[in-house]
C-alpha cells in the first residue's frame, strides 16, 4: 500500500492537465501507476479472478517494456473488488478509485458469448481511450486460441487506451488490391502466411481454397489470411500480437500505409509508433538502463457510500434567490438522488463553518426528511470554503475514514484563501464534487474537483435553465449498481411573462425505469396549479408542497406505469421548473442511461470543444436517438447543438451510441455549463449485438504440420432491421462545466476552419467516371456551410498526403458545398493522370470557408482499376460494374470491369 499512498500526492500534477479524463493513471519514472482494474458487481465471486488479473499485468509489463524500447512498464495497479464479495483483511477501502474512473472493467460478456477484448474510444488519433473491457473467461485463459496470451492482449489494448492508436487489421475487408494483386490487410507487409476458407460443421472445420472474385480481383468474402507459425518479422502488436515473433509496433520504416485499416484512416497513414512517439508519455521519458521491477497490487473493496454536503450560506446567497434554489436542489438530492443505505452529513459555512447534521444513514423516508430539515434558511456572512471543508472532514472522521468519502461543495462567492487547504484535501483521500453558483464563484473551485477526481459543475442565475437541480440530480454514486442510481427523465423550465399561462408537456417512462419515480416542481413567486396524468389518463394527486422553499414533489408509489405521462402547470408572471427522476425497474435488466462529458475541462479560444453523449443500455448502444446539447455561457447566452452519431465531424465512429458535436460559439471568458437531452421516440433503435471495433484480433486459425487448424468463425453481426428494436424513452443530464479563456471582447473573429472530412468514399462508373460521396463539413468545423472544396488525385498515397497542394487538381467549379452534415455527391473523370489496368488512384478533399481557412486533408479514398486477362475465345467485353470495399479504413471502393467468360486464378501471398 505504501507506493499507492505516496502516488496520491503526485495525482495533482496529472489531474490538473487540460484533458478531461476520469482516469487516475500517471507516469512516474517510466512506470505507470494508479491503474484501476474493476471487477463488475455482477461477476460471481471467484478469488482466482484476482490472481488472474495479477498474472496478466505481470506478464504484460516486460512485453510492454521491450515493445517500447525500454521506456514503459506497469508499476502499480489497484484492483477494485465489488461490495457484494466477501470482505478479507487485505481488502482496504478505496480512496479516489471508483467504477466511474476504472481503466479496465472485468464484466460478463454482453451479448453472451462475446468475449472479445476491446477498448472504448470516442476520440481521434492520439487521444486517450475510455476504458478496456475483459471478460472472466478471457482472464481465465479459456480464450487463448482465439486471442493469444492475456498479457500480450493487455499491451495491445493499453496502446488503444493510453496512446490512442488503432487497429492494423480489418475484419470488414481482409484483402485489398495493390497493383492489381490481392494483399492481406496486415502490418507489417512482411508478415507471411497462407489463405483459405473455413467450412465448419458440428464444431469441426475443413479448408477450402480461396477463389478470386472475377468482378473484383479480390478473394471471396469468407477467405481468411492465416499467418505462418514461424515468422521473423517483429511487427506489429496492433495487427496480431499473438504471433510469437511480434514484439514491436510498426514504425515508419515497416508500416504498411496502403492497408485498409483504422490506423491508416484515423491517423493520416502514420504508423502506430509514430503516434506513440508524439504522446506526452514518450516526450517526458528516456529509455531505462536497468530492468524494471514487477508490478505491485492493491486490493480495494467498495464500501457504503459516505457523503457530506458543504453548503454556502454567505450573504451573497441572497442574490437571485440562490439560497432558496440551493435548498430546492438539496432536497432533490436528499429525497431521491442519494442511494438507500448511504451515510449523509451536512455542513454550512459563511465566514466560519457550522455542522448541521452528523453522518446519518438513510434507511427510510424519515431519515431523508430529517436531513432536509437541516438545510440552511438565512443567508449572512462572508465566504470561507476551507472552513467548510475542514468541518466536513471532521464530521466524516467521527465515524469513518475520509478515504473514498465524497464531499459536495456549493458556493457562489470568491475566496482568496481557498488554496490554503489544498494539501489537506490531497491528503484526505476524499472526492470533492464542486458546484459553482452564479458568475462570481471562486475561480479556483474547479481545482478541488480536478485534484480529487470529482465532478465540476456550474449553474447560472437563469432559473428557467434548471442548472442547479440538474447538477444535484447528477450526483449518484460512482460505485453504485446501475439499478440503484437515480436517472433523470426530464428537466424543463419556463418564464411566464403574462397571467394565467400554461407550461404543458410529456414525460416518457420506458420499461427499463419506473421505480421510485419522482416529480419535482419549483416556482419563484406563487404555487402554480399542477395537473399530472398517468398513461391511462388518471389524474394524479398527492403532491407534497413546501411553501417555504417554493417546491412541490410527488413520489409515485411502486413502479410507475410505462408510457407517456402528461403534465400542465399554470402560473402568472414567474418562473417554473419541472424535474423528473426515476430508477431502474429491474435489478437484472440494465436501464437506458445517458453519460455526458466534454473532451476537455478548459477551452482556449480559438480551439473548439467537443461535446459527447453516450446513450447505452448496458454495453449496447442506442441508435438514431434525438440528442440535443444546451451550452450556457457565463453571460447567460445559450447555444443549442444537435449531437450526431454519423461518424463525421466530431463523431469518431458511426452508430456506436456516442453522439458528438463541435462547440465553437464562444462569447465570453469564464464558466460554461452543459446540459443534454435525449429523446428515443419511434426512430431510436437498440442494437442487440454490438461490434466492438477497437480490440484484439480474433485469430481465425493457425498452421500445424503444414495444415490450417481453424477456430470456429465468429458470429457475424448483420446490419439489418432484425437486429434492432425500437424504443421510446427520454433522458436528460448535466454534462458538467468547462472554463473558457482567451475569448476576445467585442466582436468574435472567424478563426474556425471547416472540420476534416473523414468518410470520403469513391467508386467508378461507366466511362471511367469516378463517383465520390462524403459528409459535408461546415464553415466553422461541423456548423454552417463551407465555401468551396479542393479535390486532388495521385497514383501515390504518400505523395498525395505529403504533397497535396501540388498534386493533380480536379475541376470543382460547379461543386457548391451543402449545409454541414448533409451528404455530398460529386462525379468526375480523371484527367492529366495515367489511369490504366492495375492503376491505384488516390483521392483526397480539402474544404475551404469564406475566410479562406482550410480544413485538414480528408481521409484518402482509393479506386483500383482491375481488368482480368482476356480469354482467347471471348468476344468484345462490355462495361464494368462496381463493388464496395474499403482501403485504409477510408471507406474506399474498388473499380472492376466485367468480361464475358470464366476466370480461374490462384494467387498466394508471400
N, C-alpha and C positions, 0 to 999 in steps of 0.2 A: 504493500500500500504506500510505502514511502515515496516512490517515484511518482505515483499518481497525485499524491498531495502536493508535492513540490511543483508539479506541472500546472496546478491551478493558478499559480502566480504568473505563469507565462501566458495564460489564455488571453489576458487583456490585450497583449500585443497582436494576437491573431484576430480576436473578435472585433477589434476596433477598425479593421480594414474595411474598405468601402463595399466590397461584395457582400450581398445579403445571403448568408448561408447559415442553416441551423447547426451545421457540423461543428464539433469541438476539436477536430483534428488540428494538430500543429506539428511543425517540423523543427526538431531540436537536435543540432549536431548530427545531421544526416538521418536521424531516427524519427519515425512517425509515432507520435504519442497521442493519447486520449482518443484512440479509435473506439467507437462504441458499437458492439455487436449485440443486438437484442433478440431474445427468443420470444416469439409471439405467444400471448397468453393461451391461445387455442391449441398450441402444440402440447401433446400429452407429456407428462413429466417423465424424463429419462435422463438420469445423471450422466450416462455415456455421451449424450449430445454435447455436454460441456467439454469433455475431453476431446471429442472430435473437432470442436471449434479450435481448441488449443493446438491440436495436431496440424490442422490446415494452416494456421497462421505460422506456426513454427517451420513447416515445410516451405511455405511461400517466401519467408524472409530471405534466405540465401539465394533463392531463384531471382527475386526482385533485385537483390544486391548485385549479382553478376549481370543481369539484363540491363541495368542502368549504369554500367561502368563503375561499380563500387560507390555509387552515390547515395542510395537509399536503402533502408531496411525498416522492419517493423519493430518498434521499441517496446511499447506497452499498449495493452488492449483491455478495455473494460467490457465484461460480459454481463448483460442486463438480464436478470432471471425473473420470470413472472411472479407476481404476488401470490398466485394460487399454487405455486410449488412449495414443497415443504421447506421450512427455514432450517439453516445449518449455521454452526458457529463461525464458519469462514465467509458467510454472506454478510455484507455490510450494506448500509443504506446509501443510495447514490447521492451525489452532490448535484452537479449540473446535468448529469446524464439522464435522458428521458427517451421514451419511444419516439417522440417528435424529432429528436436530433440524432437518432441512431443512424450510423453509416451503413450498417449491414443488418438486414432483418431475416431471421430464420422463421419461416412460416410454412404451413401446409400448402401443397400446390393448389393453385386456382387458375384455371379449372383443374379438377382432379386428373392426375396422370401427367401433368405438365411440370416436369422437374427441371426445366431449362434454367440455368443460372443467368441472370440478367441484371442490368443496371438501368434505372430510370434516368433519362437525360432529356431535359427540356430546353437546354441552351444550344449554342453553336459550338464551332470548333474551338478547342482550348478552354471552354467553360466547364467548370466542375459539374459532375452529375449529382443526382439527388440521393440515390440510395441503391445499394446492392441487395439482391434477393437470392437467397438459397433455400432449399428445402431440406428437411431432416434426412430423407433418403439420399440426397446428394452428399451430405456431410458424412453419412454412414458408409460411403463407398459403394453404394448399390448402383451407381451410375458411371462407374469407371470406364466401361467400354463405350459409353455414349459421349462422354465429355473429357475423359482423361483424369489425371491426378488432381485432387482438390486444391492443393497448394498452387499448382500452375494456373488453374482456373481463377483462383483468387487474384493472382497477379494480373491476369487478363482483365478482370472486372475492375481491379484497382486503377488500371490505366484509364478506363472509362470515367471512373468516379473522380479521381484526383487531377487528371490532366486533360480530360475532355477530348480523347481520341476516339475513333470509331472503327467499325468492323472492316476487315480487309477480305471478307468473303461476301457472297451474295446468294442467299437461298432462293431468291426470286429469279435470278438469272445466273446460272452456274458456268456458262460459257459465253464467249464473245468472239467476234471476228477481228482478226488483226492481219492486214494484208491478204485478205481473202481466206484465211485459215482459222479454224476454231481453236481457241485457247481457253484453258480453265481459269476462272477468276481466282487469283491467289497472289500472295506477296510473301516472298519474292517469286519472280517467274522461274527461278532456278529450282523450286520445289518440283520433284519429278513424281510421276505416278502413272496410273492406268485409268481406264474408264469402263463402265459397264452399267447395265440396267438391272436392278434387283427385282426379281419376280418372287414374291413371298406368299406362302400359304401355310396356315396352321403353325406359324412360328418358325418355319424354315424357309430359306431363300436360295435361289439359284441365280446364276449370272447369265444375262443375255447381252449380246453385243449392242453397242450404241449405233444407231443408224443416223445418217445425215439427212436432215430435212431438206428436200430438194428445192424448197422455196426460200429457205433462209441461209443455207450453208452451215447451219449450226447443228449440233447433236440434238436428238429428240428430247422432249421435255423431261423425261424421267432419268436421263443419263446422269450418272454421278462420277465425279473425279475422286479417285482414291489414291492418296499419296503412298509411295513405296515406304516400306518399313525402314529400310536402310537409306538414310539421307546424309549429305554432307553440309547442306545449306542450314545456316543458323537462324534465319529469319523467315516468318515473323510471328511473334506472340499474338498479334491481333488477327492473324489468319487462323492458325490452328496450333495452339500452344501444346497440344497433346502429342505432337510429333517429337520423338526423342531428341533429335538434333537441334530443335528450335530453342534457342536460349537468348535471342535478341529481338529487338524491334527493327522493323525495316528502316533503313536510312536513305538519304538522297542518292547514295551510290547503288543500292539494290532495289529501290522502290519501283513497283510496277504502276506507273501513272496512268496506264490505259485501262486497268482493270475496273469493271463496273461495280464499285463498292462504295459504301457510305463514307469511308475515309477520304477517297478522292473527291466525292461530290461536296462534302461539307467543309473540307479543309483545303480546297483550291489545289488539289493534286499533290499536296505536300505529304511526305512520309510521316509516320507516327513519331519517329524520333525527332524530326524537325519540330513538331508541335511540342513535344516534351521539353526540348531544349529551350523553347521560348517561355516555359512556365516560370512562375516566381520561385517554385521549389528548386528548379535547376539553377536559377541565377544566384541563389544565395547558398549554394553548396559547392564543395570541391570533392574530388574522389578521396575516399579514405585509404589509408595505408595499412590498416590492420583489419582483421576480420571482425564483424560486428557481433555483439552478444546475442543470445537467444531472446526472443520476446518474453516479457513478463505479463501476468494476467491478474486482474482484479475481478472478484465475483461480487456483483451488486444485485441486491434484491429489492424490487419495488415494494414500498410500504404504503400506509394510509396517507392520503393527501393532507397536507398541513398548509394553510394559507392564512395570511394576516392582511387585512385591508388597512392601508395607511392613507388617510383622507385629509385633505387640506380644508381647514375651516377659517382661513385668514380673512381679513376684511374685504379683500378684492373678490372673494367668492360671492359677495352680494351683487356684483355686476352681472348683468344679463341673466339673472335668475340662476346662477351657476350652482349655488349650494342646493337648491331645490332639485335641479336636474341631476346633480350628483347623487342625491338621495333616491331619486327615481331609479337611476342605474344601479345603485347599491341594492335596492330592493329586488330588482330583476336578478341580480347575481345571487342574492341570499335565498330568494324564494324558489328559484328554478335552476340557474346555471350550475352552481356548485353541487357536486355529487353527494348522494346519500353516503353517510359514513365518514365524510371529511371532517377535519378539525378546523375551525374558523375562529380567528380572533379579530379584534378591531382596535385601531389606534387613530386618534385625530390629532392634528397639530396646527398651531399657528406659530408664535414665536417659541413656544415650548410644546411638548407632546403630552397627550392625555390618553390613558388606557380606557377605552370604552367597554371592552369585553376581553376577558382572558380566553384562552382557547376553549372552545365548546364543540363537542362532537354533534354532528347533525344526524339524529336518528329518527326525527319526526318533524311534522309541520310546526309543532310547538317550539322546537329548537330554532327553526328558521324565524319564527315570529319574534322570539326573544332577541335574536341578533338584530332584526330590523329596527327594534325599538332603541338600539344603541347608536343609530346614525345621528350625526351632529345636527343641531337645529338652528344655532345662531352664529353667523359669521363675525369674526373680530380678530384683531391682532395682526402680526407680521407673518413671515414665512421662514420656517427652519426645517428644511427637508431632512437634514441629518438627525435632528431630534426625533422626528417621526420614525426613521429607520432604526435608530438605536433602541427606541422603545419597543418596536416590533421584534427585534432580536431578543430582547428581554422577555417579552410575552411568550415567544416560542420556546426559549430555553428553559422556562419554568417546567415544561413538560417533555420536550423533545430537543434533539439536536437541530441546529439550523441547516444541517446538510440536506439538500433537496427540498427544503421548505420553500414556499412561494410567498412573495410579497406583492400586493397590487398597490402601486403608488400613484395617487392622483394629485396634481397640483395645477394651479393657474398662475402662480406667482414666480417672480425672479428671486434667486437666492445665490449670492456670490460666494457662499461658504460651502456649497454642495460638495466640492472636491475634497473637503476635509475628512469625509468619511469613506472615500473610495477604497482605502486599504482595508478598512473594517468590512466593507461589502465583499471584497475579493476573498478575504479570509473566512467569511461566514459560510460559504458553500450554498447560500440561498440564491434562488432565482427571482429576479425582480422584473415585473411587468410594469411599464410606465404608461400613464395616460396624461398627455399634455392637454389642458383645457384652456381654450382661448388663445389669443395671439401673444401673450406675454409670459407664458410658462418658461421656466429656466431653460436656457439654451443647452445646458449640459445634461439635461434629463435623460436623453437617449443613451448617454454613455453608460448609465446604470444598467440598462437593458442589454447593451452590447457586451459588457464585461461579464454578465451572468447568464447569457443565453435566453433572456426573457423577451416577451413581445413588446413592441413600441407602437403606441397608438396616439392619434391626435383627434380631438373633437373641437370644432369651431363653435361660435356662438349662434350659428344658424340652426335654430331649434328644429326646423322642418326637415333637416337632413338626418336627424336622429342619430348623430355620430356618437354621442356618449352612451346611449343604450346599446348601440352596435358594438362598441368597444368592450363593455362589460359582458355582453352576450357571447363574446368570442372566448372568454376566459375559462374554457373547460380544461380539465386536467390533461397534461401532456402524457400521462401514463394510464389514463382510464381506458376501460374497454369501450369500443365503439358503441355498444348497446347502452352504455351509461352516460354518454356525452350528450350535452344539450345541442340541439340542431335548430338553427334559426330558419323559419319558413318564410317570414315576411318582415319587412321594415319599411314603413311609409310615413310620410309627414306632409302636412298641407297647412298653409297660412290662409285663413279666410279674411277677405277684405270687407265683406258685407255681412248683413244679418241673415240668419237662417239659411246658411249654406250647408251643402252635404258633401261628405267625403265617402264615396262608395267604392267598393272593390271586392275582390275574391281572394281566398287563400286555398291552395290545393293541399290536402292531406293525402299523401300517397300511401300505398300499402306497407312501405318499409318503415314508416313512422306512425305516431299516433299516441304513444304512451306519454303521460304527463304533459299533454298539450296545454299551453298557457297563452292566454290572450292578455295583452297589457296595453291600455290606452292612457295617454297623458294629455294634459291641456295646460294652457298658460293663464287662463282667467277663470272661467266658469265651467262646471261639469257639463259635458255635451250629452245629448241623447245618444244612447248606444243601442244599436239593433244588430243582432248576430243570429244567423240561421244556419243550421247544420245541413248536410247534403240532402236530407229528406224534407227540408223546408220547415223544420221545427224551430221556433224562436227560442233562443237560449236565455236563461235567467240566471241570477246568482253572482253577477259582478260585485266584487268587494271594493267599495270606494274608500280611498284615503284622501279626504278633502285637504288635509294639512299639506301634503306634498303633491296634490293635484294629479292623482292617478287612480285608475280602476283596473282590477285584474279578475280573470276568470280561469280557474283550473278545471279543465274538462274531466269529469270522472272517468276512471278506467281508461280505455283506449278510444280515442276519437274516431268517429266514423270516417271511412275512406271516401274521398270525393271532394267536391267544391263547396267550401263554406263561404257565405256571403255576409258582408257587413255594410252598415250605413251609419255614419256618425254625423250628427247635426250640431252646428255651433255658429256663433256670430263673432266676427272681428277678433279672432285669436288663432293660435297655432295648435293643432292636434297632431299626435303621432300614434301609430299602431305598431306593435311588435308582437310577433307570434313565434313561439318556440315549442319544441317537442323533443321526444326521444324515440329511439328505435322501438318498433312494435314487437320485436322478437330478439332474443339473445343469440339465436342461431342464424338468422338471416341478416347480413350486413345492410345498414341503411345507405341510401344515396347520400353522399357527402360532397361538400364544397370546400376545397382548401385553396387559399389565395396567397399571393405574395408578389412583391416587386423583385426585379433582378438585382437591385442594389438598395441600400438604405440611404444613400446620398445621391443626388443628381446634380451634376455640374454642367450648366449651360455652356455650349450647345449640344452636349451629349444626350441622346434620348434615353428615356427609361423604358422598361418593358413590364407590362402587366401580365401576370399568369393566373389562371384559374383552373384548377384540376377538379374535374367532375367525375366521380367514380362511384361504383357500388362494390365495395371491397377492392379487388385489384382490377375489376372490369371497367372499361371506360364507358361513359355515357356520350353518345354521338349525336350530332345535329341538334343540340340544345341552343336556345337563345341566351347568350351570355352578355351582360352589359356591365361596364365599369363606370362608376361615378367618382371622379377625382376632383377634390375641392382644395383650393389653394388657401394660403394664409389671408389673402384678400377677400375670401368668400366667393370667388369665381369658381363655377363648377364646369367641368368638361365631361361629356358623356361619350364613351367609346364602345362600339360593338366588338367584342373579342371573338376571334375566329380560330377554328381548328382545321385550317385549309393547307397547312404545310408551306405557306408563303409568308413573306414579310417577317414579322417577329415570331411566327409559329414554326417551330423546328420540324415537327412531324405531323403529317396529316392523319386525322382520325385516331389519335391516341388519347382523347379525352382531356387534353390540355389545351385550353383556349388562351390566345395571346394577342397582344397588340402593342405597338409603339406608342409612347406618350411624348409629345413634343410641345404641348401647349403651355409652356411656362409663362407665367405673368408676374411672378414676384419671387423674391428670395424668402426662405423660411419653410415652415412645415406644410406638407400636403397630406390629406387623408385619402384613403382608397376604400371604396365600397363596391361589392359585386352582387349582382342579381342574376339568378339563373331560372329560366322557365323551360320545362321539358315540353309540355304541350304534345300535340299529336305528331310532331316531326322528330322528337328525340327518340333514340333507339339505344337499347342496352345490348352491347355486343357480348354474346355468350362465350366467346373464346377470344383470347387476346393474343396477338402476335407480338412477342417481346422482341424488339428489334435490335437491342444492343446487349448481346450476351455471347457466351462461348458457343462455338460452332458445334452442332450435333454431328458426331462422327458417323458418316454413312456406313463405313466398313473399314477393314484393314486387310493387308495381304499376308497370307500364311502359306508357306510352301508353294509360292507362286500362284495361289488361288485367292480370290477375294472372299473374305468372310464378312457377311453383311449383318449390320444391326437392322432390326425391324424399322422400316421408314417411319419418320414422324407423321402423325396425323396432320393432314392439310387443313388449313382454315380457309374455307370458301368465302369469297366476298359476294354473298347473295342474301336475299331477304330472309331465308330460313335461319340465318344466324342472328337475326335481330328481333327485338321485341320492343314495341312502342311503350313508352312510359310517360305519364303525366305527373309532374311534380313542380315544386317551387322551392328555391333556396336563396338565402342571402347571407352575406358575411362581411365583416370588416376585413379589409386587406392590409390593415396596419397603416403605417405612415412612412414618408421619406422626407428628407430635408434637401431643398434646392439651394444652390448658391451660384454666384457669377451671373445671375439674371440681370441684364441691363435695365435701368429705369427708363420710363417713357416707351417709345416705340421699340418693339422687339424685331431685330433684323432677321432676314431669312437666311439662316445658316444651315438648314437641314436639307440634305440631298435626298433623292429617291432611295428607297431601300434596294438591296441587292435582289435580283431575280434568281430564285433558287430552284425553279421547277420547269426550266426550259426543256421542251421535247421536240424531236424532229422526225419526219418521215418523208419518203419520196412519193411523188405522184406521177402519173403518166406524163411523159415528155420531159423527164428529168427535173420536174418541178419539186422543190422541197417545201414541205408544209411545216411551219413552226407554231407551237402553242405555248403559252405561259400565262401566269397570273400577273396582272398589271400592278406595278408599284405606284406610289403616289408622288405628289410634288414634295411633300415632307415625309420621307420614309413610306409608310403604308397609308397615308391620308392625302386626299386631294387627287390631282391629276398631273402626271408628268408632262413635259413639253414635247419631247421627241425621244426616239430610240436610235442608237447606233448599233448596227449589226455587222460583224466581221467574221470571215471564214479563213481557214487554213488547213493544210494537209498535215500539219504537225501540232499535236495537242499542247506541247510545252511551248512552242513558238507562239501559239495563239495566246496562251496565258501570259507569257513574259513580254511579248511584243504586240499586244493587242492594238495599240494606236497606229501601227504601221502595217497591220495585216490587211488583206483584201476587204474592202468595204462593200456592203450590199446596198443597193439603191432603196431607200426607205422614204422617198419623197411623199408618197401617198399614205404612209402609215401614221395615223394620228392616235396617240395614246388614249385609252379609255380611263374611266374613273378607277381608282385603286381597288384591287381585289376582284376586278372583272376579268373574264377570260379573254385573252388576246389570241388572234389567229393571223398569220402572215404567210404568204406563199411567194417564193422567189425562185429564179433559175440561176444556178451558179455561173458566173462569168469571170473571165480573166484568171481562170484556175483550171488545172488539168483534172478531169473527173472521168475516170475510166475503170474498167473491171479491176477489183482489188483495191481501189482507192478508198481510204478512210478520210472523210471530210468532217472537220470540227467547226462548230458554230457557237458564238457567244454574243450576248447583248449587253449594252450599257444604256441606262436611262438617264436623261438629262432634264432638269427642271427649268423653269422660266428665268431663274437667276444664274443659269449655266452651271449649276452644281451637278456633278456626275455621281451616279451610283458606283458601287463596286462592280467589277465584271461578273456576269452571271455564271451559273454553272455551265459547263461546256457540253453541248449536245453533239451527238455523233451520228452520221449516216455512213454505212459501208456498202459500197457497190459490189454485189456478188453476182457474177454471171457464170453458171456452170459450163464446162466444156460442151460444145455442141456435138451430140452423137452423129455419126456419119450418115445414118439413114433418116435423120429428121428433116422435116420441111421448115419453112420460114417460121421463126418464133413470133409469138405475139407478146404485147407489152406486159409488164410485170404487175404483180400485186405486192402489197407491203404487209409487214407484220411488226408488232411492237416488241421491243426489248429495251434493256437499259444498259448504258455504259457508264461506269464510274458512279453508279447510283444516280446518274444525271438524268434519268428517265429518257435515255436516248434510244432511237429506233433504227433498226437495220433496214437496208434497202436491198430488195432482191428482185430478180427477173425470172419469170416462169417460162420454161421452154418445154415444147412437146417431147415426150419420150421419158423413159425411166432412167434414173441416175443412181448408181450404187457407189458409195465411197466408204473407204475405211481409213481413218487417219488416227495416228497415235501421237500422244503428247510425250515429249521427252521429259 
